[in-house]
Amino acid sequence: MVGRWKILVFLPPLANSAAVQKRIQMVLMLLLVGIAGVLAWQFLRPREHEPVYQGKTVRLWLHEYRPGAHGDSDRAAFAIRQIGTNAVPTLLNMLRKKDSPLVSKLVPLWGRYISRNEHLPFWFTNPAWFRYRAFVVNMEGAYGFGILGADAHQAVPELMRIYEEKISADSQMAVTDALVSIGPRAADVATPSLLRSIANGGERQRARAIEVLWSIHADPSLVVPVFAKCLSDSSFDVRIDALRAIQFYGAEAREAVPSLVRLLNDTDSRVSGPAAYTVKIVDSKAAAKAGVK
């Protein structure tokens, strides 16, 4: 009887689609690279001595902080204030963070295919290298400066060195956020580099530099002539930011009036309208002479 029975082995159907097979291969590759990344991050990363408050480092507190939120964010902000300017070296290192070429390529793939998968465990979908990728670390470093505010003004020279290094767009943006948080006490040191960015930077960099300069109350004698020149920039965003900056300086920006009057004839009403408003703020007599009501 036994010889008459056949043993049946049930195997799962093989994927017969080239696209499915390719996706499986990609997931397996990501899995292996992710595991390797976790191990490398844990064992090869340089160890930094960080200030600690109630058993947590600066980085861990900032990872819990979100501007405008309450609860954990309030506790995190309180902790950073207690640590005070002792946190500055760590914050500067956070602004220097840059992903390796491998992680830079892996992050968008991981975010698309892995990190939001609810069927996989959290420890796998959000490994340390992904949670602490450069964009996140840069942003959280800027949060730290936002909490400390003007108390961190002694960091401005080093902030500008990081800015000039052009580590990444995210790093530069985080530095400018830190400068805005520090405020007028950053102006003297930061102004020359920001003016160079307006002269030589890309569209996004030019617009951001204008925004930061007026936010930190840079010397009008240095920046208003540059803002006036920016009113003829090819970028709409740059022209609008220049108008906002001139509005901020008000009567101190009279040097920009001729450029503003020329802008009244701009074919783009999104520019000519704000230009008319700005002329009235800066010099009401010049506005009336130009026919601005």
Sequence and secondary structure as in RCSB ss.txt:
>XXXX:A:sequence
MVGRWKILVFLPPLANSAAVQKRIQMVLMLLLVGIAGVLAWQFLRPREHEPVYQGKTVRLWLHEYRPGAHGDSDR
AAFAIRQIGTNAVPTLLNMLRKKDSPLVSKLVPLWGRYISRNEHLPFWFTNPAWFRYRAFVVNMEGAYGFGILGA
DAHQAVPELMRIYEEKISADSQMAVTDALVSIGPRAADVATPSLLRSIANGGERQRARAIEVLWSIHADPSLVVP
VFAKCLSDSSFDVRIDALRAIQFYGAEAREAVPSLVRLLNDTDSRVSGPAAYTVKIVDSKAAAKAGVK
>XXXX:A:secstr
 GGG             HHHHHHHHHHHHHHHHHHHHHHHHHHHS      EETTEEHHHHHHT  TT  THHHH
HHHHHHHHGGGGHHHHHHHHH    HHHHHHHHHHHHHTTT TTS HHHHS HHHHT HHHHHHHHHHHHHHHGG
GGGGGHHHHHHHHHHT  HHHHHHHHHHHHHHGGGGHHHHHHHHHHHHHHS HHHHHHHHHHHHHTT  HHHHHH
HHHHHTT S HHHHHHHHHHHHHHGGGGGGGHHHHHHHTT S HHHHHHHHHHHHHH HHHHHHTT  
